[in-house]
Structure formats: C-alpha cells, structure tokens
Amino acid sequence: MAEERLLWEELNEGDTAVSAGRTITETDVVNFCGLSGDFNWFHVDKVAAEESVFGQRVAHGMLVASIATGLQVGSMEPKIATAAFMGLKEWQFRGAVFFGDTIYVKRTIGEKSEHKNPAQGFVVYDIEVLKKVADGDDKVVQKGQWNMLIRRKQ
C-alpha cells in the first residue's frame, strides 16, 4: 500500500514539522570525503584540526545539508507528495557540526505558487537544521529555503 502524502492543496503556509535526529559520525565524514573528493585537512586531520578555529575535526557543510534532505524526506511527518527538489535559496552555514553531534530539521511551509503544469505546484520550505545541545537550547547550524515542486490533486 502506498504511503499517504499531502498534496499541494493540503499544505498551509506556516505549518511546521520536525524530523527525527541523526548523529553525525566519523564514518559519515570519511564516506563523504570519498564521495565528494573533499579531503580538506579540517575534516580528516585530527591533530591539525585541534589547532584550527574549530578546535576539532568538523563535518562538511554539504554533508550536513545532504543529511538534512534525507531527514526531511525520511522521518518527517506529515509526508509531502514531492515531485522535485528545484533548488536552494539564501542557504546559510551558521555553525559547525562535529563528529558525535546530533542534528534534526525543522520545516515550515512558506509561499505557494502555481506551475504551468496543473498537476503540480511550487512550495517554498523554510528550513532550519538544528544541532541538539545538552541544555536544550538547540542551535541553528544551517538555514534557508528549499524550492520544491509538489504534486497536486488530479
């Protein structure tokens, strides 16, 4: 049975949802290095990274952004009938994510607009990627807008 997903008409500006958390591991970073070819020393050299502005190795910003897309699609409720990810708008990297940090995504439905194809419509997601911190005052590490194409009612 197909999983129920919200269509364009069912999305309301201001609706929010939060994903499950995901802990970033050294394995994630090593695998992303191999996939992307980005072996910058502050991702892989523990000793040198301790002397950096971060004080330790840091996860790639694009790795965190990629994991955020998976969290939004895989663990967030309600699920949305996505047709395509159309692009990023005003994306900001606001804080470092280290090995062992747990991140999650907060999605707020923004502006909706028509598409030339009546079977789909545009929706802007206002996205925050947050890092959990011990005192509960979680920190936004990335934020911006995702331009999405969403299926409509037939």
TINU-281463 format. One record per atom (N, C-alpha, C): atom name; x, y, z. Coordinates in steps of 0.02 Angstrom, whole numbers. Layout:
N
<pt atomo="CA" x="X" y="Y" z="Z"/>
...
//
This chain:
154
<pt atomo="N" x="42" y="-59" z="0"/>
<pt atomo="CA" x="0" y="0" z="0"/>
<pt atomo="C" x="44" y="62" z="0"/>
<pt atomo="N" x="28" y="110" z="-43"/>
<pt atomo="CA" x="66" y="172" z="-48"/>
<pt atomo="C" x="56" y="214" z="15"/>
<pt atomo="N" x="110" y="246" z="35"/>
<pt atomo="CA" x="108" y="290" z="94"/>
<pt atomo="C" x="71" y="354" z="77"/>
<pt atomo="N" x="27" y="375" z="123"/>
<pt atomo="CA" x="-11" y="437" z="113"/>
<pt atomo="C" x="35" y="498" z="117"/>
<pt atomo="N" x="28" y="543" z="69"/>
<pt atomo="CA" x="69" y="604" z="67"/>
<pt atomo="C" x="23" y="663" z="52"/>
<pt atomo="N" x="39" y="720" z="83"/>
<pt atomo="CA" x="-1" y="780" z="72"/>
<pt atomo="C" x="14" y="809" z="3"/>
<pt atomo="N" x="-39" y="831" z="-30"/>
<pt atomo="CA" x="-34" y="863" z="-95"/>
<pt atomo="C" x="-30" y="939" z="-86"/>
<pt atomo="N" x="-14" y="974" z="-140"/>
<pt atomo="CA" x="-4" y="1047" z="-140"/>
<pt atomo="C" x="-63" y="1083" z="-107"/>
<pt atomo="N" x="-124" y="1062" z="-124"/>
<pt atomo="CA" x="-183" y="1096" z="-97"/>
<pt atomo="C" x="-190" y="1087" z="-22"/>
<pt atomo="N" x="-161" y="1036" z="6"/>
<pt atomo="CA" x="-167" y="1020" z="77"/>
<pt atomo="C" x="-114" y="1054" z="121"/>
<pt atomo="N" x="-67" y="1089" z="89"/>
<pt atomo="CA" x="-14" y="1123" z="126"/>
<pt atomo="C" x="-35" y="1194" z="142"/>
<pt atomo="N" x="-24" y="1215" z="204"/>
<pt atomo="CA" x="-42" y="1281" z="227"/>
<pt atomo="C" x="19" y="1319" z="250"/>
<pt atomo="N" x="25" y="1381" z="226"/>
<pt atomo="CA" x="81" y="1423" z="246"/>
<pt atomo="C" x="84" y="1427" z="322"/>
<pt atomo="N" x="143" y="1417" z="350"/>
<pt atomo="CA" x="154" y="1420" z="422"/>
<pt atomo="C" x="153" y="1352" z="456"/>
<pt atomo="N" x="127" y="1300" z="422"/>
<pt atomo="CA" x="129" y="1234" z="452"/>
<pt atomo="C" x="201" y="1212" z="464"/>
<pt atomo="N" x="216" y="1184" z="522"/>
<pt atomo="CA" x="284" y="1162" z="537"/>
<pt atomo="C" x="285" y="1088" z="554"/>
<pt atomo="N" x="343" y="1059" z="544"/>
<pt atomo="CA" x="356" y="990" z="562"/>
<pt atomo="C" x="429" y="984" z="580"/>
<pt atomo="N" x="445" y="934" z="621"/>
<pt atomo="CA" x="513" y="923" z="644"/>
<pt atomo="C" x="531" y="850" z="631"/>
<pt atomo="N" x="592" y="839" z="606"/>
<pt atomo="CA" x="615" y="772" z="591"/>
<pt atomo="C" x="642" y="737" z="653"/>
<pt atomo="N" x="657" y="674" z="646"/>
<pt atomo="CA" x="695" y="638" z="696"/>
<pt atomo="C" x="767" y="664" z="695"/>
<pt atomo="N" x="806" y="646" z="744"/>
<pt atomo="CA" x="876" y="666" z="746"/>
<pt atomo="C" x="921" y="616" z="712"/>
<pt atomo="N" x="980" y="638" z="695"/>
<pt atomo="CA" x="1031" y="595" z="663"/>
<pt atomo="C" x="1099" y="618" z="688"/>
<pt atomo="N" x="1137" y="571" z="717"/>
<pt atomo="CA" x="1203" y="586" z="743"/>
<pt atomo="C" x="1255" y="579" z="688"/>
<pt atomo="N" x="1295" y="631" z="680"/>
<pt atomo="CA" x="1348" y="632" z="628"/>
<pt atomo="C" x="1408" y="594" z="655"/>
<pt atomo="N" x="1432" y="546" z="616"/>
<pt atomo="CA" x="1488" y="504" z="637"/>
<pt atomo="C" x="1550" y="516" z="595"/>
<pt atomo="N" x="1606" y="492" z="621"/>
<pt atomo="CA" x="1668" y="495" z="583"/>
<pt atomo="C" x="1660" y="457" z="517"/>
<pt atomo="N" x="1625" y="401" z="519"/>
<pt atomo="CA" x="1613" y="362" z="458"/>
<pt atomo="C" x="1575" y="403" z="406"/>
<pt atomo="N" x="1525" y="441" z="428"/>
<pt atomo="CA" x="1489" y="485" z="381"/>
<pt atomo="C" x="1538" y="532" z="346"/>
<pt atomo="N" x="1582" y="562" z="384"/>
<pt atomo="CA" x="1629" y="611" z="357"/>
<pt atomo="C" x="1678" y="577" z="309"/>
<pt atomo="N" x="1706" y="521" z="329"/>
<pt atomo="CA" x="1753" y="484" z="286"/>
<pt atomo="C" x="1719" y="463" z="221"/>
<pt atomo="N" x="1658" y="438" z="226"/>
<pt atomo="CA" x="1622" y="418" z="165"/>
<pt atomo="C" x="1608" y="478" z="120"/>
<pt atomo="N" x="1591" y="535" z="150"/>
<pt atomo="CA" x="1577" y="595" z="110"/>
<pt atomo="C" x="1641" y="620" z="77"/>
<pt atomo="N" x="1698" y="614" z="112"/>
<pt atomo="CA" x="1762" y="632" z="81"/>
<pt atomo="C" x="1772" y="592" z="16"/>
<pt atomo="N" x="1761" y="527" z="20"/>
<pt atomo="CA" x="1770" y="484" z="-38"/>
<pt atomo="C" x="1721" y="500" z="-93"/>
<pt atomo="N" x="1659" y="513" z="-75"/>
<pt atomo="CA" x="1608" y="528" z="-124"/>
<pt atomo="C" x="1619" y="595" z="-158"/>
<pt atomo="N" x="1636" y="646" z="-119"/>
<pt atomo="CA" x="1642" y="714" z="-145"/>
<pt atomo="C" x="1712" y="731" z="-170"/>
<pt atomo="N" x="1763" y="695" z="-145"/>
<pt atomo="CA" x="1832" y="713" z="-160"/>
<pt atomo="C" x="1859" y="769" z="-117"/>
<pt atomo="N" x="1819" y="791" z="-67"/>
<pt atomo="CA" x="1839" y="846" z="-23"/>
<pt atomo="C" x="1874" y="816" z="39"/>
<pt atomo="N" x="1940" y="815" z="37"/>
<pt atomo="CA" x="1980" y="789" z="93"/>
<pt atomo="C" x="2015" y="846" z="130"/>
<pt atomo="N" x="1983" y="904" z="135"/>
<pt atomo="CA" x="2014" y="960" z="171"/>
<pt atomo="C" x="2036" y="937" z="240"/>
<pt atomo="N" x="2093" y="963" z="261"/>
<pt atomo="CA" x="2125" y="941" z="322"/>
<pt atomo="C" x="2082" y="948" z="384"/>
<pt atomo="N" x="2039" y="999" z="387"/>
<pt atomo="CA" x="1998" y="1008" z="447"/>
<pt atomo="C" x="1941" y="957" z="453"/>
<pt atomo="N" x="1932" y="916" z="401"/>
<pt atomo="CA" x="1886" y="859" z="404"/>
<pt atomo="C" x="1921" y="795" z="425"/>
<pt atomo="N" x="1986" y="789" z="406"/>
<pt atomo="CA" x="2019" y="723" z="413"/>
<pt atomo="C" x="2081" y="722" z="457"/>
<pt atomo="N" x="2111" y="778" z="471"/>
<pt atomo="CA" x="2174" y="779" z="509"/>
<pt atomo="C" x="2159" y="801" z="581"/>
<pt atomo="N" x="2154" y="752" z="626"/>
<pt atomo="CA" x="2135" y="765" z="696"/>
<pt atomo="C" x="2183" y="813" z="730"/>
<pt atomo="N" x="2248" y="802" z="721"/>
<pt atomo="CA" x="2298" y="844" z="756"/>
<pt atomo="C" x="2295" y="915" z="730"/>
<pt atomo="N" x="2296" y="925" z="664"/>
<pt atomo="CA" x="2294" y="993" z="637"/>
<pt atomo="C" x="2228" y="1027" z="654"/>
<pt atomo="N" x="2172" y="990" z="652"/>
<pt atomo="CA" x="2107" y="1020" z="667"/>
<pt atomo="C" x="2103" y="1045" z="738"/>
<pt atomo="N" x="2140" y="1014" z="784"/>
<pt atomo="CA" x="2141" y="1038" z="853"/>
<pt atomo="C" x="2171" y="1108" z="858"/>
<pt atomo="N" x="2211" y="1127" z="809"/>
<pt atomo="CA" x="2242" y="1195" z="807"/>
<pt atomo="C" x="2200" y="1244" z="766"/>
<pt atomo="N" x="2145" y="1221" z="738"/>
<pt atomo="CA" x="2104" y="1264" z="695"/>
<pt atomo="C" x="2055" y="1305" z="736"/>
<pt atomo="N" x="2019" y="1348" z="703"/>
<pt atomo="CA" x="1968" y="1389" z="734"/>
<pt atomo="C" x="1913" y="1345" z="765"/>
<pt atomo="N" x="1904" y="1284" z="740"/>
<pt atomo="CA" x="1852" y="1239" z="765"/>
<pt atomo="C" x="1876" y="1201" z="828"/>
<pt atomo="N" x="1942" y="1190" z="834"/>
<pt atomo="CA" x="1969" y="1153" z="890"/>
<pt atomo="C" x="1962" y="1078" z="884"/>
<pt atomo="N" x="1934" y="1055" z="831"/>
<pt atomo="CA" x="1925" y="983" z="817"/>
<pt atomo="C" x="1902" y="975" z="745"/>
<pt atomo="N" x="1900" y="912" z="722"/>
<pt atomo="CA" x="1876" y="900" z="654"/>
<pt atomo="C" x="1803" y="919" z="649"/>
<pt atomo="N" x="1785" y="942" z="590"/>
<pt atomo="CA" x="1717" y="967" z="577"/>
<pt atomo="C" x="1688" y="930" z="517"/>
<pt atomo="N" x="1623" y="917" z="519"/>
<pt atomo="CA" x="1588" y="887" z="463"/>
<pt atomo="C" x="1582" y="937" z="406"/>
<pt atomo="N" x="1581" y="913" z="345"/>
<pt atomo="CA" x="1570" y="956" z="287"/>
<pt atomo="C" x="1501" y="989" z="292"/>
<pt atomo="N" x="1498" y="1052" z="274"/>
<pt atomo="CA" x="1433" y="1086" z="272"/>
<pt atomo="C" x="1386" y="1052" z="224"/>
<pt atomo="N" x="1412" y="1032" z="166"/>
<pt atomo="CA" x="1369" y="1000" z="116"/>
<pt atomo="C" x="1347" y="930" z="138"/>
<pt atomo="N" x="1387" y="896" z="179"/>
<pt atomo="CA" x="1366" y="832" z="207"/>
<pt atomo="C" x="1305" y="844" z="252"/>
<pt atomo="N" x="1309" y="894" z="295"/>
<pt atomo="CA" x="1254" y="909" z="340"/>
<pt atomo="C" x="1191" y="928" z="300"/>
<pt atomo="N" x="1199" y="968" z="249"/>
<pt atomo="CA" x="1142" y="987" z="206"/>
<pt atomo="C" x="1113" y="925" z="172"/>
<pt atomo="N" x="1155" y="880" z="150"/>
<pt atomo="CA" x="1131" y="818" z="117"/>
<pt atomo="C" x="1093" y="774" z="165"/>
<pt atomo="N" x="1119" y="767" z="225"/>
<pt atomo="CA" x="1084" y="727" z="276"/>
<pt atomo="C" x="1018" y="760" z="293"/>
<pt atomo="N" x="1016" y="827" z="294"/>
<pt atomo="CA" x="953" y="862" z="308"/>
<pt atomo="C" x="899" y="845" z="257"/>
<pt atomo="N" x="918" y="838" z="194"/>
<pt atomo="CA" x="868" y="819" z="143"/>
<pt atomo="C" x="840" y="750" z="158"/>
<pt atomo="N" x="883" y="704" z="179"/>
<pt atomo="CA" x="860" y="637" z="196"/>
<pt atomo="C" x="815" y="637" z="257"/>
<pt atomo="N" x="832" y="677" z="307"/>
<pt atomo="CA" x="789" y="681" z="367"/>
<pt atomo="C" x="721" y="709" z="350"/>
<pt atomo="N" x="719" y="760" z="307"/>
<pt atomo="CA" x="656" y="791" z="288"/>
<pt atomo="C" x="612" y="741" z="250"/>
<pt atomo="N" x="642" y="702" z="207"/>
<pt atomo="CA" x="603" y="654" z="167"/>
<pt atomo="C" x="586" y="592" z="208"/>
<pt atomo="N" x="634" y="568" z="247"/>
<pt atomo="CA" x="626" y="502" z="277"/>
<pt atomo="C" x="591" y="499" z="344"/>
<pt atomo="N" x="600" y="550" z="387"/>
<pt atomo="CA" x="574" y="542" z="454"/>
<pt atomo="C" x="524" y="596" z="475"/>
<pt atomo="N" x="510" y="642" z="431"/>
<pt atomo="CA" x="466" y="697" z="450"/>
<pt atomo="C" x="393" y="680" z="433"/>
<pt atomo="N" x="349" y="697" z="478"/>
<pt atomo="CA" x="277" y="688" z="468"/>
<pt atomo="C" x="243" y="756" z="474"/>
<pt atomo="N" x="195" y="772" z="433"/>
<pt atomo="CA" x="170" y="729" z="380"/>
<pt atomo="C" x="216" y="728" z="319"/>
<pt atomo="N" x="211" y="674" z="282"/>
<pt atomo="CA" x="249" y="668" z="220"/>
<pt atomo="C" x="214" y="709" z="166"/>
<pt atomo="N" x="254" y="733" z="119"/>
<pt atomo="CA" x="228" y="776" z="66"/>
<pt atomo="C" x="242" y="743" z="-2"/>
<pt atomo="N" x="196" y="751" z="-48"/>
<pt atomo="CA" x="200" y="721" z="-115"/>
<pt atomo="C" x="248" y="761" z="-159"/>
<pt atomo="N" x="312" y="753" z="-146"/>
<pt atomo="CA" x="363" y="791" z="-183"/>
<pt atomo="C" x="371" y="765" z="-254"/>
<pt atomo="N" x="371" y="811" z="-302"/>
<pt atomo="CA" x="385" y="794" z="-371"/>
<pt atomo="C" x="459" y="806" z="-387"/>
<pt atomo="N" x="488" y="861" z="-359"/>
<pt atomo="CA" x="558" y="876" z="-372"/>
<pt atomo="C" x="583" y="929" z="-323"/>
<pt atomo="N" x="647" y="923" z="-307"/>
<pt atomo="CA" x="684" y="975" z="-270"/>
<pt atomo="C" x="711" y="1022" z="-322"/>
<pt atomo="N" x="688" y="1086" z="-321"/>
<pt atomo="CA" x="705" y="1132" z="-375"/>
<pt atomo="C" x="764" y="1178" z="-361"/>
<pt atomo="N" x="784" y="1183" z="-297"/>
<pt atomo="CA" x="842" y="1224" z="-283"/>
<pt atomo="C" x="843" y="1253" z="-213"/>
<pt atomo="N" x="900" y="1283" z="-197"/>
<pt atomo="CA" x="911" y="1316" z="-133"/>
<pt atomo="C" x="907" y="1391" z="-143"/>
<pt atomo="N" x="884" y="1426" z="-91"/>
<pt atomo="CA" x="880" y="1498" z="-93"/>
<pt atomo="C" x="906" y="1525" z="-27"/>
<pt atomo="N" x="953" y="1570" z="-31"/>
<pt atomo="CA" x="980" y="1603" z="29"/>
<pt atomo="C" x="1002" y="1552" z="82"/>
<pt atomo="N" x="1038" y="1500" z="62"/>
<pt atomo="CA" x="1061" y="1449" z="110"/>
<pt atomo="C" x="1121" y="1476" z="149"/>
<pt atomo="N" x="1119" y="1467" z="214"/>
<pt atomo="CA" x="1171" y="1493" z="258"/>
<pt atomo="C" x="1200" y="1437" z="301"/>
<pt atomo="N" x="1265" y="1437" z="308"/>
<pt atomo="CA" x="1300" y="1393" z="355"/>
<pt atomo="C" x="1316" y="1436" z="416"/>
<pt atomo="N" x="1284" y="1421" z="473"/>
<pt atomo="CA" x="1287" y="1465" z="531"/>
<pt atomo="C" x="1326" y="1437" z="590"/>
<pt atomo="N" x="1345" y="1373" z="587"/>
<pt atomo="CA" x="1381" y="1343" z="642"/>
<pt atomo="C" x="1411" y="1277" z="622"/>
<pt atomo="N" x="1464" y="1258" z="657"/>
<pt atomo="CA" x="1498" y="1195" z="643"/>
<pt atomo="C" x="1460" y="1136" z="672"/>
<pt atomo="N" x="1466" y="1079" z="637"/>
<pt atomo="CA" x="1441" y="1015" z="661"/>
<pt atomo="C" x="1501" y="969" z="668"/>
<pt atomo="N" x="1508" y="941" z="727"/>
<pt atomo="CA" x="1565" y="898" z="743"/>
<pt atomo="C" x="1544" y="825" z="746"/>
<pt atomo="N" x="1593" y="781" z="743"/>
<pt atomo="CA" x="1580" y="709" z="750"/>
<pt atomo="C" x="1544" y="698" z="817"/>
<pt atomo="N" x="1490" y="661" z="817"/>
<pt atomo="CA" x="1452" y="648" z="878"/>
<pt atomo="C" x="1394" y="696" z="889"/>
<pt atomo="N" x="1391" y="751" z="851"/>
<pt atomo="CA" x="1334" y="797" z="857"/>
<pt atomo="C" x="1272" y="766" z="825"/>
<pt atomo="N" x="1214" y="780" z="855"/>
<pt atomo="CA" x="1151" y="758" z="827"/>
<pt atomo="C" x="1114" y="817" z="798"/>
<pt atomo="N" x="1093" y="810" z="736"/>
<pt atomo="CA" x="1056" y="863" z="701"/>
<pt atomo="C" x="985" y="840" z="687"/>
<pt atomo="N" x="942" y="888" z="675"/>
<pt atomo="CA" x="874" y="875" z="653"/>
<pt atomo="C" x="850" y="935" z="611"/>
<pt atomo="N" x="793" y="927" z="578"/>
<pt atomo="CA" x="768" y="978" z="532"/>
<pt atomo="C" x="700" y="1002" z="554"/>
<pt atomo="N" x="691" y="1068" z="552"/>
<pt atomo="CA" x="626" y="1098" z="561"/>
<pt atomo="C" x="605" y="1128" z="494"/>
<pt atomo="N" x="546" y="1107" z="470"/>
<pt atomo="CA" x="520" y="1130" z="406"/>
<pt atomo="C" x="457" y="1172" z="418"/>
<pt atomo="N" x="455" y="1232" z="389"/>
<pt atomo="CA" x="395" y="1274" z="391"/>
<pt atomo="C" x="373" y="1286" z="319"/>
<pt atomo="N" x="310" y="1275" z="306"/>
<pt atomo="CA" x="283" y="1286" z="239"/>
<pt atomo="C" x="280" y="1361" z="227"/>
<pt atomo="N" x="311" y="1382" z="172"/>
<pt atomo="CA" x="310" y="1453" z="153"/>
<pt atomo="C" x="264" y="1464" z="94"/>
<pt atomo="N" x="285" y="1509" z="51"/>
<pt atomo="CA" x="245" y="1531" z="-6"/>
<pt atomo="C" x="229" y="1473" z="-54"/>
<pt atomo="N" x="168" y="1473" z="-77"/>
<pt atomo="CA" x="145" y="1426" z="-129"/>
<pt atomo="C" x="131" y="1466" z="-193"/>
<pt atomo="N" x="146" y="1434" z="-250"/>
<pt atomo="CA" x="131" y="1468" z="-314"/>
<pt atomo="C" x="113" y="1415" z="-366"/>
<pt atomo="N" x="79" y="1438" z="-416"/>
<pt atomo="CA" x="56" y="1395" z="-471"/>
<pt atomo="C" x="116" y="1374" z="-515"/>
<pt atomo="N" x="106" y="1319" z="-550"/>
<pt atomo="CA" x="153" y="1294" z="-600"/>
<pt atomo="C" x="115" y="1289" z="-666"/>
<pt atomo="N" x="150" y="1295" z="-722"/>
<pt atomo="CA" x="115" y="1291" z="-787"/>
<pt atomo="C" x="81" y="1223" z="-797"/>
<pt atomo="N" x="108" y="1172" z="-765"/>
<pt atomo="CA" x="77" y="1105" z="-767"/>
<pt atomo="C" x="27" y="1101" z="-709"/>
<pt atomo="N" x="-37" y="1094" z="-722"/>
<pt atomo="CA" x="-87" y="1093" z="-668"/>
<pt atomo="C" x="-81" y="1033" z="-622"/>
<pt atomo="N" x="-39" y="984" z="-638"/>
<pt atomo="CA" x="-30" y="925" z="-595"/>
<pt atomo="C" x="20" y="937" z="-539"/>
<pt atomo="N" x="49" y="998" z="-537"/>
<pt atomo="CA" x="98" y="1013" z="-485"/>
<pt atomo="C" x="100" y="1087" z="-470"/>
<pt atomo="N" x="129" y="1104" z="-412"/>
<pt atomo="CA" x="135" y="1174" z="-392"/>
<pt atomo="C" x="199" y="1184" z="-352"/>
<pt atomo="N" x="221" y="1246" z="-348"/>
<pt atomo="CA" x="282" y="1263" z="-311"/>
<pt atomo="C" x="266" y="1277" z="-238"/>
<pt atomo="N" x="311" y="1256" z="-194"/>
<pt atomo="CA" x="307" y="1272" z="-123"/>
<pt atomo="C" x="378" y="1288" z="-99"/>
<pt atomo="N" x="384" y="1341" z="-60"/>
<pt atomo="CA" x="447" y="1358" z="-29"/>
<pt atomo="C" x="446" y="1330" z="42"/>
<pt atomo="N" x="497" y="1290" z="59"/>
<pt atomo="CA" x="504" y="1267" z="127"/>
<pt atomo="C" x="555" y="1312" z="161"/>
<pt atomo="N" x="537" y="1340" z="218"/>
<pt atomo="CA" x="586" y="1374" z="260"/>
<pt atomo="C" x="616" y="1320" z="304"/>
<pt atomo="N" x="681" y="1309" z="298"/>
<pt atomo="CA" x="715" y="1253" z="330"/>
<pt atomo="C" x="765" y="1279" z="382"/>
<pt atomo="N" x="765" y="1247" z="440"/>
<pt atomo="CA" x="818" y="1257" z="489"/>
<pt atomo="C" x="846" y="1188" z="505"/>
<pt atomo="N" x="912" y="1183" z="502"/>
<pt atomo="CA" x="947" y="1123" z="526"/>
<pt atomo="C" x="975" y="1141" z="594"/>
<pt atomo="N" x="954" y="1104" z="644"/>
<pt atomo="CA" x="973" y="1120" z="713"/>
<pt atomo="C" x="1018" y="1066" z="741"/>
<pt atomo="N" x="1063" y="1087" z="786"/>
<pt atomo="CA" x="1107" y="1041" z="822"/>
<pt atomo="C" x="1082" y="1038" z="894"/>
<pt atomo="N" x="1071" y="976" z="918"/>
<pt atomo="CA" x="1049" y="968" z="987"/>
<pt atomo="C" x="1107" y="984" z="1034"/>
<pt atomo="N" x="1090" y="1020" z="1087"/>
<pt atomo="CA" x="1139" y="1037" z="1139"/>
<pt atomo="C" x="1111" y="1016" z="1206"/>
<pt atomo="N" x="1156" y="1003" z="1253"/>
<pt atomo="CA" x="1138" y="973" z="1317"/>
<pt atomo="C" x="1086" y="1014" z="1356"/>
<pt atomo="N" x="1091" y="1080" z="1353"/>
<pt atomo="CA" x="1045" y="1121" z="1393"/>
<pt atomo="C" x="977" y="1129" z="1360"/>
<pt atomo="N" x="967" y="1099" z="1301"/>
<pt atomo="CA" x="903" y="1102" z="1267"/>
<pt atomo="C" x="893" y="1164" z="1225"/>
<pt atomo="N" x="941" y="1211" z="1226"/>
<pt atomo="CA" x="937" y="1271" z="1185"/>
<pt atomo="C" x="971" y="1256" z="1118"/>
<pt atomo="N" x="939" y="1215" z="1078"/>
<pt atomo="CA" x="969" y="1191" z="1016"/>
<pt atomo="C" x="988" y="1249" z="970"/>
<pt atomo="N" x="1042" y="1237" z="932"/>
<pt atomo="CA" x="1073" y="1289" z="892"/>
<pt atomo="C" x="1061" y="1278" z="817"/>
<pt atomo="N" x="1040" y="1331" z="782"/>
<pt atomo="CA" x="1031" y="1327" z="709"/>
<pt atomo="C" x="1101" y="1327" z="678"/>
<pt atomo="N" x="1117" y="1274" z="640"/>
<pt atomo="CA" x="1182" y="1270" z="607"/>
<pt atomo="C" x="1178" y="1284" z="532"/>
<pt atomo="N" x="1119" y="1275" z="503"/>
<pt atomo="CA" x="1108" y="1293" z="433"/>
<pt atomo="C" x="1036" y="1315" z="427"/>
<pt atomo="N" x="1024" y="1359" z="379"/>
<pt atomo="CA" x="955" y="1379" z="367"/>
<pt atomo="C" x="948" y="1411" z="299"/>
<pt atomo="N" x="888" y="1413" z="275"/>
<pt atomo="CA" x="873" y="1443" z="211"/>
<pt atomo="C" x="808" y="1417" z="184"/>
<pt atomo="N" x="801" y="1421" z="119"/>
<pt atomo="CA" x="740" y="1399" z="87"/>
<pt atomo="C" x="754" y="1347" z="34"/>
<pt atomo="N" x="709" y="1298" z="32"/>
<pt atomo="CA" x="711" y="1247" z="-21"/>
<pt atomo="C" x="651" y="1260" z="-66"/>
<pt atomo="N" x="663" y="1265" z="-131"/>
<pt atomo="CA" x="609" y="1272" z="-179"/>
<pt atomo="C" x="589" y="1203" z="-203"/>
<pt atomo="N" x="526" y="1186" z="-191"/>
<pt atomo="CA" x="502" y="1118" z="-203"/>
<pt atomo="C" x="445" y="1119" z="-254"/>
<pt atomo="N" x="441" y="1066" z="-292"/>
<pt atomo="CA" x="385" y="1054" z="-338"/>
<pt atomo="C" x="344" y="998" z="-307"/>
<pt atomo="N" x="279" y="1010" z="-296"/>
<pt atomo="CA" x="236" y="964" z="-259"/>
<pt atomo="C" x="178" y="943" z="-304"/>
<pt atomo="N" x="161" y="878" z="-300"/>
<pt atomo="CA" x="104" y="853" z="-339"/>
<pt atomo="C" x="39" y="884" z="-315"/>
<pt atomo="N" x="-7" y="892" z="-362"/>
<pt atomo="CA" x="-74" y="920" z="-347"/>
<pt atomo="C" x="-128" y="867" z="-358"/>
<pt atomo="N" x="-188" y="883" z="-334"/>
<pt atomo="CA" x="-245" y="839" z="-346"/>
<pt atomo="C" x="-259" y="837" z="-420"/>
<pt atomo="N" x="-280" y="779" z="-443"/>
<pt atomo="CA" x="-296" y="770" z="-515"/>
<pt atomo="C" x="-360" y="805" z="-533"/>
//
